[in-house]
């Protein structure tokens, strides 16, 4: 079984890209803010919120980066990174509150849970129409180096007998990757997922 969420483009890019920012700290560590920006635009388009302050039709890089700078104080890049689920929930939750949005809730799903349970949660979230923020910290498999110490969105799944592939969206593009492989980082600190929901 396979399912993908409708998403959005910024020019030709699939979602936002932290490399667009003039601010060096946002280029280096703005992945959590970009994940929140992409979530916000998605919620506006498909959940009826009003979070993105510019025109929703054709999103430009210029306006997207202005939105990212508005998000920056809530998910401010730091040298240690936004390295826990709670930091994201607190920061994005404050943004939603200040924006007057009381319809979106969040809860953490620890990376210490099993890959099987993670797969079930991703499938359920996508089926309910919610993208899934993912935090990956260190990873022993060099195939996943692109996703190390990084926040990004999962916007689709393809289930198989022994594994679940997920559509990972980051840097204005997407790839289908193994959830089992992504989940089994080989480290004790494993990041996790943010589960969005209706309040």
Buried (B, 14 or more C-beta within 10 A) or exposed (E): EEEEBEBBEBEEBBBBBBEBBEBEEBBEBBBBBBBBBBBBBBBBBBBEBEBBEEEEEEBEBEBBBEBBBBBBEBBBBEEEBBBBBEBBBBBBBEBBEEBEBEEBEBEBBEBEBEBEEBBBBBBEBBEEBBBBBBBBBBBEEEEBEBBBBBBBBBBBBBBEEEBBBBBBBBBBEBEEBBBBBBBBBEEEEBBBBBBBEEE
